[in-house]
Amino acid sequence: RVSRSLSQSIRYSNPLAQGEPRGRAGIAQAVATSYDALCALASDMGLPRREEQTPYEFIQSFPEGLEGLRAEAMSLTQLYVRSQYSDLDLEPRTLDALRRFWLAFEPIRRQYVR
């Protein structure tokens, strides 16, 4: 466990709590913020994403303590790669995936950040 004062993940909150982002850039930013929160939580657990790791390599070495978040983390990783490295449109379903991620993320973060 990590204290709130030392936690990196505590700095992140659900970007959808401020309302639904608009346009590709807004959605891409919400995805990036969510992905950064995931990486920060792994770092809080002592297993940060290494600089040389791709998002897919990171998810393959996913911390065991985050196993309850694996499905949502896989989906988020795919969205992150798509939003950062392609020009493909982000579908409206992207927001549903982000909602599912944050619903799974928050309880797990509460287990590790006190």
N, CA, C and O atoms as a GROMACS GRO file, in nm:
protein
  456
    1ARG      N    1   0.083  -0.119   0.000
    1ARG     CA    2   0.000   0.000   0.000
    1ARG      C    3   0.086   0.125   0.000
    1ARG      O    4   0.199   0.125   0.049
    2VAL      N    5   0.030   0.229  -0.056
    2VAL     CA    6   0.102   0.355  -0.064
    2VAL      C    7   0.015   0.465  -0.004
    2VAL      O    8  -0.108   0.464  -0.020
    3SER      N    9   0.078   0.559   0.063
    3SER     CA   10   0.001   0.668   0.122
    3SER      C   11  -0.042   0.766   0.013
    3SER      O   12   0.020   0.776  -0.092
    4ARG      N   13  -0.149   0.835   0.041
    4ARG     CA   14  -0.202   0.933  -0.055
    4ARG      C   15  -0.097   1.038  -0.090
    4ARG      O   16  -0.090   1.085  -0.203
    5SER      N   17  -0.015   1.073   0.007
    5SER     CA   18   0.084   1.178  -0.017
    5SER      C   19   0.195   1.133  -0.113
    5SER      O   20   0.259   1.217  -0.176
    6LEU      N   21   0.217   1.003  -0.125
    6LEU     CA   22   0.320   0.951  -0.215
    6LEU      C   23   0.263   0.894  -0.345
    6LEU      O   24   0.338   0.868  -0.439
    7SER      N   25   0.135   0.876  -0.349
    7SER     CA   26   0.070   0.813  -0.464
    7SER      C   27   0.078   0.900  -0.589
    7SER      O   28   0.057   1.021  -0.584
    8GLN      N   29   0.108   0.835  -0.699
    8GLN     CA   30   0.101   0.903  -0.828
    8GLN      C   31  -0.039   0.895  -0.887
    8GLN      O   32  -0.086   0.988  -0.952
    9SER      N   33  -0.106   0.782  -0.863
    9SER     CA   34  -0.237   0.761  -0.925
    9SER      C   35  -0.346   0.849  -0.864
    9SER      O   36  -0.448   0.874  -0.928
   10ILE      N   37  -0.324   0.896  -0.742
   10ILE     CA   38  -0.426   0.978  -0.676
   10ILE      C   39  -0.444   1.112  -0.748
   10ILE      O   40  -0.545   1.181  -0.730
   11ARG      N   41  -0.347   1.148  -0.828
   11ARG     CA   42  -0.353   1.275  -0.903
   11ARG      C   43  -0.453   1.271  -1.018
   11ARG      O   44  -0.487   1.374  -1.076
   12TYR      N   45  -0.501   1.150  -1.051
   12TYR     CA   46  -0.589   1.134  -1.166
   12TYR      C   47  -0.732   1.111  -1.123
   12TYR      O   48  -0.759   1.040  -1.026
   13SER      N   49  -0.823   1.173  -1.196
   13SER     CA   50  -0.964   1.150  -1.173
   13SER      C   51  -1.032   1.122  -1.307
   13SER      O   52  -0.978   1.152  -1.413
   14ASN      N   53  -1.148   1.066  -1.298
   14ASN     CA   54  -1.222   1.028  -1.417
   14ASN      C   55  -1.248   1.151  -1.505
   14ASN      O   56  -1.317   1.243  -1.462
   15PRO      N   57  -1.194   1.154  -1.625
   15PRO     CA   58  -1.214   1.271  -1.712
   15PRO      C   59  -1.359   1.286  -1.759
   15PRO      O   60  -1.398   1.393  -1.806
   16LEU      N   61  -1.438   1.182  -1.746
   16LEU     CA   62  -1.578   1.190  -1.787
   16LEU      C   63  -1.664   1.253  -1.678
   16LEU      O   64  -1.781   1.286  -1.703
   17ALA      N   65  -1.609   1.270  -1.560
   17ALA     CA   66  -1.685   1.332  -1.451
   17ALA      C   67  -1.715   1.479  -1.480
   17ALA      O   68  -1.807   1.536  -1.421
   18GLN      N   69  -1.640   1.539  -1.569
   18GLN     CA   70  -1.659   1.679  -1.606
   18GLN      C   71  -1.754   1.694  -1.724
   18GLN      O   72  -1.777   1.805  -1.772
   19GLY      N   73  -1.810   1.583  -1.771
   19GLY     CA   74  -1.896   1.584  -1.889
   19GLY      C   75  -1.827   1.510  -2.001
   19GLY      O   76  -1.707   1.486  -1.998
   20GLU      N   77  -1.905   1.473  -2.099
   20GLU     CA   78  -1.849   1.397  -2.211
   20GLU      C   79  -1.761   1.485  -2.299
   20GLU      O   80  -1.801   1.595  -2.338
   21PRO      N   81  -1.642   1.436  -2.329
   21PRO     CA   82  -1.554   1.512  -2.419
   21PRO      C   83  -1.613   1.514  -2.560
   21PRO      O   84  -1.687   1.424  -2.599
   22ARG      N   85  -1.579   1.616  -2.633
   22ARG     CA   86  -1.632   1.631  -2.770
   22ARG      C   87  -1.518   1.622  -2.870
   22ARG      O   88  -1.407   1.669  -2.846
   23GLY      N   89  -1.549   1.561  -2.982
   23GLY     CA   90  -1.453   1.553  -3.091
   23GLY      C   91  -1.342   1.454  -3.062
   23GLY      O   92  -1.326   1.406  -2.950
   24ARG      N   93  -1.266   1.426  -3.166
   24ARG     CA   94  -1.159   1.328  -3.155
   24ARG      C   95  -1.053   1.371  -3.054
   24ARG      O   96  -1.006   1.290  -2.974
   25ALA      N   97  -1.017   1.498  -3.058
   25ALA     CA   98  -0.912   1.546  -2.967
   25ALA      C   99  -0.956   1.535  -2.821
   25ALA      O  100  -0.876   1.496  -2.736
   26GLY      N  101  -1.079   1.568  -2.791
   26GLY     CA  102  -1.129   1.558  -2.654
   26GLY      C  103  -1.134   1.414  -2.605
   26GLY      O  104  -1.097   1.385  -2.492
   27ILE      N  105  -1.181   1.325  -2.692
   27ILE     CA  106  -1.188   1.184  -2.656
   27ILE      C  107  -1.047   1.127  -2.640
   27ILE      O  108  -1.020   1.052  -2.546
   28ALA      N  109  -0.957   1.163  -2.731
   28ALA     CA  110  -0.819   1.114  -2.723
   28ALA      C  111  -0.754   1.160  -2.593
   28ALA      O  112  -0.677   1.086  -2.532
   29GLN      N  113  -0.783   1.282  -2.550
   29GLN     CA  114  -0.728   1.332  -2.424
   29GLN      C  115  -0.783   1.254  -2.305
   29GLN      O  116  -0.710   1.223  -2.212
   30ALA      N  117  -0.912   1.222  -2.308
   30ALA     CA  118  -0.972   1.143  -2.200
   30ALA      C  119  -0.910   1.003  -2.195
   30ALA      O  120  -0.887   0.950  -2.087
   31VAL      N  121  -0.885   0.945  -2.311
   31VAL     CA  122  -0.820   0.813  -2.316
   31VAL      C  123  -0.678   0.823  -2.260
   31VAL      O  124  -0.637   0.738  -2.181
   32ALA      N  125  -0.604   0.926  -2.301
   32ALA     CA  126  -0.465   0.941  -2.254
   32ALA      C  127  -0.460   0.962  -2.103
   32ALA      O  128  -0.373   0.906  -2.035
   33THR      N  129  -0.550   1.042  -2.049
   33THR     CA  130  -0.556   1.064  -1.905
   33THR      C  131  -0.584   0.934  -1.832
   33THR      O  132  -0.523   0.905  -1.728
   34SER      N  133  -0.676   0.856  -1.885
   34SER     CA  134  -0.710   0.727  -1.823
   34SER      C  135  -0.593   0.631  -1.829
   34SER      O  136  -0.566   0.560  -1.732
   35TYR      N  137  -0.524   0.628  -1.942
   35TYR     CA  138  -0.408   0.540  -1.955
   35TYR      C  139  -0.296   0.584  -1.859
   35TYR      O  140  -0.230   0.500  -1.798
   36ASP      N  141  -0.276   0.712  -1.846
   36ASP     CA  142  -0.176   0.762  -1.751
   36ASP      C  143  -0.212   0.722  -1.608
   36ASP      O  144  -0.124   0.691  -1.528
   37ALA      N  145  -0.341   0.724  -1.576
   37ALA     CA  146  -0.385   0.682  -1.443
   37ALA      C  147  -0.352   0.534  -1.420
   37ALA      O  148  -0.308   0.496  -1.312
   38LEU      N  149  -0.374   0.452  -1.521
   38LEU     CA  150  -0.342   0.310  -1.511
   38LEU      C  151  -0.192   0.290  -1.486
   38LEU      O  152  -0.153   0.214  -1.398
   39CYS      N  153  -0.111   0.359  -1.562
   39CYS     CA  154   0.035   0.348  -1.545
   39CYS      C  155   0.078   0.399  -1.408
   39CYS      O  156   0.169   0.343  -1.346
   40ALA      N  157   0.015   0.505  -1.360
   40ALA     CA  158   0.048   0.560  -1.229
   40ALA      C  159   0.013   0.461  -1.118
   40ALA      O  160   0.088   0.448  -1.021
   41LEU      N  161  -0.099   0.391  -1.132
   41LEU     CA  162  -0.136   0.292  -1.031
   41LEU      C  163  -0.036   0.177  -1.030
   41LEU      O  164   0.003   0.129  -0.924
   42ALA      N  165   0.006   0.133  -1.147
   42ALA     CA  166   0.108   0.028  -1.153
   42ALA      C  167   0.237   0.076  -1.085
   42ALA      O  168   0.303   0.001  -1.015
   43SER      N  169   0.270   0.202  -1.106
   43SER     CA  170   0.388   0.260  -1.043
   43SER      C  171   0.371   0.264  -0.891
   43SER      O  172   0.465   0.234  -0.817
   44ASP      N  173   0.251   0.300  -0.844
   44ASP     CA  174   0.223   0.299  -0.701
   44ASP      C  175   0.247   0.161  -0.641
   44ASP      O  176   0.286   0.149  -0.525
   45MET      N  177   0.225   0.058  -0.720
   45MET     CA  178   0.241  -0.080  -0.674
   45MET      C  179   0.385  -0.127  -0.688
   45MET      O  180   0.417  -0.242  -0.655
   46GLY      N  181   0.473  -0.039  -0.736
   46GLY     CA  182   0.613  -0.075  -0.750
   46GLY      C  183   0.647  -0.142  -0.881
   46GLY      O  184   0.755  -0.199  -0.895
   47LEU      N  185   0.556  -0.137  -0.978
   47LEU     CA  186   0.577  -0.199  -1.108
   47LEU      C  187   0.546  -0.100  -1.221
   47LEU      O  188   0.454  -0.121  -1.299
   48PRO      N  189   0.624   0.007  -1.228
   48PRO     CA  190   0.595   0.109  -1.329
   48PRO      C  191   0.620   0.059  -1.471
   48PRO      O  192   0.695  -0.036  -1.495
   49ARG      N  193   0.554   0.125  -1.564
   49ARG     CA  194   0.581   0.097  -1.706
   49ARG      C  195   0.721   0.150  -1.736
   49ARG      O  196   0.750   0.268  -1.713
   50ARG      N  197   0.805   0.063  -1.788
   50ARG     CA  198   0.940   0.105  -1.823
   50ARG      C  199   0.936   0.191  -1.949
   50ARG      O  200   0.851   0.172  -2.036
   51GLU      N  201   1.027   0.283  -1.958
   51GLU     CA  202   1.030   0.378  -2.068
   51GLU      C  203   1.037   0.309  -2.204
   51GLU      O  204   0.978   0.356  -2.301
   52GLU      N  205   1.110   0.197  -2.211
   52GLU     CA  206   1.127   0.130  -2.341
   52GLU      C  207   1.011   0.037  -2.374
   52GLU      O  208   1.006  -0.019  -2.484
   53GLN      N  209   0.918   0.018  -2.282
   53GLN     CA  210   0.804  -0.071  -2.308
   53GLN      C  211   0.698  -0.003  -2.393
   53GLN      O  212   0.662   0.113  -2.370
   54THR      N  213   0.651  -0.075  -2.490
   54THR     CA  214   0.535  -0.028  -2.564
   54THR      C  215   0.412  -0.049  -2.477
   54THR      O  216   0.418  -0.125  -2.380
   55PRO      N  217   0.300   0.015  -2.509
   55PRO     CA  218   0.179  -0.011  -2.431
   55PRO      C  219   0.142  -0.160  -2.429
   55PRO      O  220   0.096  -0.211  -2.327
   56TYR      N  221   0.161  -0.229  -2.541
   56TYR     CA  222   0.128  -0.372  -2.546
   56TYR      C  223   0.224  -0.455  -2.463
   56TYR      O  224   0.183  -0.554  -2.401
   57GLU      N  225   0.351  -0.419  -2.461
   57GLU     CA  226   0.447  -0.491  -2.377
   57GLU      C  227   0.414  -0.469  -2.229
   57GLU      O  228   0.425  -0.561  -2.148
   58PHE      N  229   0.375  -0.348  -2.196
   58PHE     CA  230   0.338  -0.318  -2.058
   58PHE      C  231   0.219  -0.402  -2.015
   58PHE      O  232   0.220  -0.460  -1.906
   59ILE      N  233   0.118  -0.410  -2.097
   59ILE     CA  234  -0.003  -0.484  -2.059
   59ILE      C  235   0.026  -0.633  -2.048
   59ILE      O  236  -0.040  -0.703  -1.971
   60GLN      N  237   0.125  -0.683  -2.122
   60GLN     CA  238   0.162  -0.824  -2.111
   60GLN      C  239   0.233  -0.853  -1.978
   60GLN      O  240   0.227  -0.965  -1.928
   61SER      N  241   0.299  -0.751  -1.923
   61SER     CA  242   0.367  -0.768  -1.794
   61SER      C  243   0.285  -0.706  -1.681
   61SER      O  244   0.340  -0.661  -1.581
   62PHE      N  245   0.156  -0.704  -1.700
   62PHE     CA  246   0.063  -0.639  -1.609
   62PHE      C  247   0.079  -0.690  -1.466
   62PHE      O  248   0.088  -0.811  -1.444
   63PRO      N  249   0.082  -0.600  -1.369
   63PRO     CA  250   0.098  -0.641  -1.229
   63PRO      C  251  -0.013  -0.736  -1.184
   63PRO      O  252  -0.131  -0.713  -1.211
   64GLU      N  253   0.026  -0.841  -1.114
   64GLU     CA  254  -0.070  -0.941  -1.066
   64GLU      C  255  -0.176  -0.878  -0.977
   64GLU      O  256  -0.292  -0.920  -0.979
   65GLY      N  257  -0.139  -0.778  -0.901
   65GLY     CA  258  -0.233  -0.711  -0.812
   65GLY      C  259  -0.344  -0.637  -0.884
   65GLY      O  260  -0.443  -0.598  -0.822
   66LEU      N  261  -0.326  -0.615  -1.012
   66LEU     CA  262  -0.428  -0.545  -1.091
   66LEU      C  263  -0.508  -0.642  -1.178
   66LEU      O  264  -0.578  -0.599  -1.271
   67GLU      N  265  -0.499  -0.768  -1.148
   67GLU     CA  266  -0.565  -0.869  -1.231
   67GLU      C  267  -0.715  -0.842  -1.246
   67GLU      O  268  -0.772  -0.870  -1.352
   68GLY      N  269  -0.779  -0.790  -1.145
   68GLY     CA  270  -0.922  -0.759  -1.152
   68GLY      C  271  -0.954  -0.648  -1.249
   68GLY      O  272  -1.071  -0.622  -1.279
   69LEU      N  273  -0.854  -0.582  -1.299
   69LEU     CA  274  -0.869  -0.471  -1.392
   69LEU      C  275  -0.822  -0.508  -1.533
   69LEU      O  276  -0.824  -0.425  -1.623
   70ARG      N  277  -0.779  -0.632  -1.551
   70ARG     CA  278  -0.714  -0.673  -1.676
   70ARG      C  279  -0.800  -0.648  -1.800
   70ARG      O  280  -0.750  -0.589  -1.896
   71ALA      N  281  -0.925  -0.689  -1.801
   71ALA     CA  282  -1.008  -0.674  -1.922
   71ALA      C  283  -1.023  -0.527  -1.958
   71ALA      O  284  -1.011  -0.490  -2.075
   72GLU      N  285  -1.050  -0.444  -1.860
   72GLU     CA  286  -1.067  -0.301  -1.886
   72GLU      C  287  -0.934  -0.237  -1.927
   72GLU      O  288  -0.932  -0.148  -2.011
   73ALA      N  289  -0.824  -0.284  -1.868
   73ALA     CA  290  -0.691  -0.231  -1.903
   73ALA      C  291  -0.653  -0.270  -2.045
   73ALA      O  292  -0.592  -0.191  -2.117
   74MET      N  293  -0.688  -0.390  -2.086
   74MET     CA  294  -0.662  -0.433  -2.225
   74MET      C  295  -0.739  -0.344  -2.323
   74MET      O  296  -0.683  -0.296  -2.422
   75SER      N  297  -0.865  -0.323  -2.294
   75SER     CA  298  -0.948  -0.237  -2.379
   75SER      C  299  -0.893  -0.095  -2.383
   75SER      O  300  -0.885  -0.033  -2.490
   76LEU      N  301  -0.854  -0.044  -2.268
   76LEU     CA  302  -0.798   0.092  -2.261
   76LEU      C  303  -0.668   0.100  -2.339
   76LEU      O  304  -0.645   0.200  -2.408
   77THR      N  305  -0.584   0.000  -2.330
   77THR     CA  306  -0.458  -0.001  -2.403
   77THR      C  307  -0.483   0.004  -2.554
   77THR      O  308  -0.415   0.078  -2.626
   78GLN      N  309  -0.578  -0.073  -2.600
   78GLN     CA  310  -0.611  -0.070  -2.744
   78GLN      C  311  -0.661   0.067  -2.786
   78GLN      O  312  -0.624   0.118  -2.892
   79LEU      N  313  -0.745   0.128  -2.703
   79LEU     CA  314  -0.794   0.263  -2.733
   79LEU      C  315  -0.681   0.364  -2.731
   79LEU      O  316  -0.676   0.455  -2.815
   80TYR      N  317  -0.590   0.349  -2.636
   80TYR     CA  318  -0.478   0.441  -2.625
   80TYR      C  319  -0.390   0.435  -2.750
   80TYR      O  320  -0.356   0.538  -2.808
   81VAL      N  321  -0.356   0.316  -2.791
   81VAL     CA  322  -0.273   0.300  -2.911
   81VAL      C  323  -0.344   0.358  -3.032
   81VAL      O  324  -0.284   0.429  -3.112
   82ARG      N  325  -0.472   0.328  -3.044
   82ARG     CA  326  -0.549   0.379  -3.158
   82ARG      C  327  -0.555   0.532  -3.157
   82ARG      O  328  -0.541   0.596  -3.261
   83SER      N  329  -0.576   0.589  -3.039
   83SER     CA  330  -0.591   0.735  -3.031
   83SER      C  331  -0.458   0.808  -3.049
   83SER      O  332  -0.455   0.921  -3.098
   84GLN      N  333  -0.348   0.745  -3.008
   84GLN     CA  334  -0.218   0.812  -3.014
   84GLN      C  335  -0.141   0.789  -3.143
   84GLN      O  336  -0.062   0.874  -3.185
   85TYR      N  337  -0.163   0.673  -3.205
   85TYR     CA  338  -0.078   0.633  -3.317
   85TYR      C  339  -0.151   0.612  -3.449
   85TYR      O  340  -0.093   0.560  -3.544
   86SER      N  341  -0.277   0.651  -3.455
   86SER     CA  342  -0.348   0.638  -3.582
   86SER      C  343  -0.439   0.759  -3.602
   86SER      O  344  -0.461   0.838  -3.510
   87ASP      N  345  -0.488   0.771  -3.720
   87ASP     CA  346  -0.582   0.879  -3.751
   87ASP      C  347  -0.725   0.828  -3.755
   87ASP      O  348  -0.817   0.901  -3.793
   88LEU      N  349  -0.745   0.703  -3.716
   88LEU     CA  350  -0.878   0.645  -3.719
   88LEU      C  351  -0.969   0.719  -3.621
   88LEU      O  352  -0.926   0.765  -3.516
   89ASP      N  353  -1.094   0.728  -3.660
   89ASP     CA  354  -1.191   0.791  -3.570
   89ASP      C  355  -1.209   0.708  -3.445
   89ASP      O  356  -1.196   0.586  -3.446
   90LEU      N  357  -1.240   0.776  -3.337
   90LEU     CA  358  -1.272   0.709  -3.211
   90LEU      C  359  -1.424   0.703  -3.203
   90LEU      O  360  -1.492   0.805  -3.208
   91GLU      N  361  -1.475   0.584  -3.192
   91GLU     CA  362  -1.618   0.563  -3.194
   91GLU      C  363  -1.682   0.611  -3.064
   91GLU      O  364  -1.614   0.619  -2.961
   92PRO      N  365  -1.810   0.643  -3.068
   92PRO     CA  366  -1.880   0.682  -2.944
   92PRO      C  367  -1.871   0.574  -2.836
   92PRO      O  368  -1.880   0.605  -2.717
   93ARG      N  369  -1.854   0.448  -2.875
   93ARG     CA  370  -1.841   0.340  -2.777
   93ARG      C  371  -1.715   0.356  -2.692
   93ARG      O  372  -1.703   0.295  -2.586
   94THR      N  373  -1.623   0.437  -2.738
   94THR     CA  374  -1.501   0.463  -2.663
   94THR      C  375  -1.534   0.515  -2.523
   94THR      O  376  -1.471   0.477  -2.425
   95LEU      N  377  -1.634   0.601  -2.516
   95LEU     CA  378  -1.672   0.657  -2.386
   95LEU      C  379  -1.727   0.550  -2.294
   95LEU      O  380  -1.705   0.555  -2.173
   96ASP      N  381  -1.799   0.452  -2.350
   96ASP     CA  382  -1.848   0.340  -2.268
   96ASP      C  383  -1.731   0.261  -2.211
   96ASP      O  384  -1.734   0.220  -2.095
   97ALA      N  385  -1.628   0.238  -2.292
   97ALA     CA  386  -1.509   0.165  -2.246
   97ALA      C  387  -1.439   0.243  -2.135
   97ALA      O  388  -1.391   0.184  -2.038
   98LEU      N  389  -1.433   0.375  -2.148
   98LEU     CA  390  -1.371   0.457  -2.043
   98LEU      C  391  -1.451   0.451  -1.914
   98LEU      O  392  -1.394   0.444  -1.805
   99ARG      N  393  -1.583   0.453  -1.926
   99ARG     CA  394  -1.667   0.441  -1.807
   99ARG      C  395  -1.642   0.308  -1.736
   99ARG      O  396  -1.628   0.304  -1.614
  100ARG      N  397  -1.636   0.200  -1.812
  100ARG     CA  398  -1.610   0.068  -1.753
  100ARG      C  399  -1.473   0.065  -1.686
  100ARG      O  400  -1.457   0.008  -1.577
  101PHE      N  401  -1.373   0.126  -1.751
  101PHE     CA  402  -1.240   0.130  -1.692
  101PHE      C  403  -1.244   0.199  -1.555
  101PHE      O  404  -1.194   0.144  -1.457
  102TRP      N  405  -1.304   0.316  -1.548
  102TRP     CA  406  -1.304   0.391  -1.422
  102TRP      C  407  -1.387   0.323  -1.315
  102TRP      O  408  -1.354   0.332  -1.196
  103LEU      N  409  -1.493   0.254  -1.353
  103LEU     CA  410  -1.572   0.178  -1.255
  103LEU      C  411  -1.489   0.065  -1.194
  103LEU      O  412  -1.505   0.034  -1.076
  104ALA      N  413  -1.402   0.005  -1.272
  104ALA     CA  414  -1.315  -0.101  -1.222
  104ALA      C  415  -1.191  -0.044  -1.152
  104ALA      O  416  -1.143  -0.102  -1.054
  105PHE      N  417  -1.141   0.066  -1.201
  105PHE     CA  418  -1.017   0.126  -1.150
  105PHE      C  419  -1.031   0.180  -1.008
  105PHE      O  420  -0.946   0.152  -0.922
  106GLU      N  421  -1.135   0.255  -0.982
  106GLU     CA  422  -1.149   0.324  -0.853
  106GLU      C  423  -1.144   0.228  -0.734
  106GLU      O  424  -1.069   0.256  -0.640
  107PRO      N  425  -1.219   0.117  -0.732
  107PRO     CA  426  -1.212   0.029  -0.615
  107PRO      C  427  -1.073  -0.034  -0.596
  107PRO      O  428  -1.028  -0.052  -0.484
  108ILE      N  429  -1.008  -0.066  -0.705
  108ILE     CA  430  -0.874  -0.125  -0.695
  108ILE      C  431  -0.775  -0.022  -0.644
  108ILE      O  432  -0.689  -0.053  -0.561
  109ARG      N  433  -0.787   0.101  -0.692
  109ARG     CA  434  -0.698   0.206  -0.641
  109ARG      C  435  -0.720   0.226  -0.491
  109ARG      O  436  -0.623   0.245  -0.417
  110ARG      N  437  -0.844   0.222  -0.447
  110ARG     CA  438  -0.872   0.239  -0.302
  110ARG      C  439  -0.806   0.129  -0.218
  110ARG      O  440  -0.774   0.151  -0.101
  111GLN      N  441  -0.787   0.013  -0.276
  111GLN     CA  442  -0.720  -0.095  -0.204
  111GLN      C  443  -0.572  -0.066  -0.181
  111GLN      O  444  -0.515  -0.109  -0.081
  112TYR      N  445  -0.510   0.007  -0.272
  112TYR     CA  446  -0.365   0.030  -0.267
  112TYR      C  447  -0.325   0.167  -0.217
  112TYR      O  448  -0.213   0.186  -0.169
  113VAL      N  449  -0.414   0.263  -0.227
  113VAL     CA  450  -0.381   0.400  -0.186
  113VAL      C  451  -0.462   0.433  -0.061
  113VAL      O  452  -0.585   0.435  -0.063
  114ARG      N  453  -0.391   0.460   0.047
  114ARG     CA  454  -0.455   0.491   0.175
  114ARG      C  455  -0.414   0.626   0.225
  114ARG      O  456  -0.458   0.669   0.332
   0.00000   0.00000   0.00000
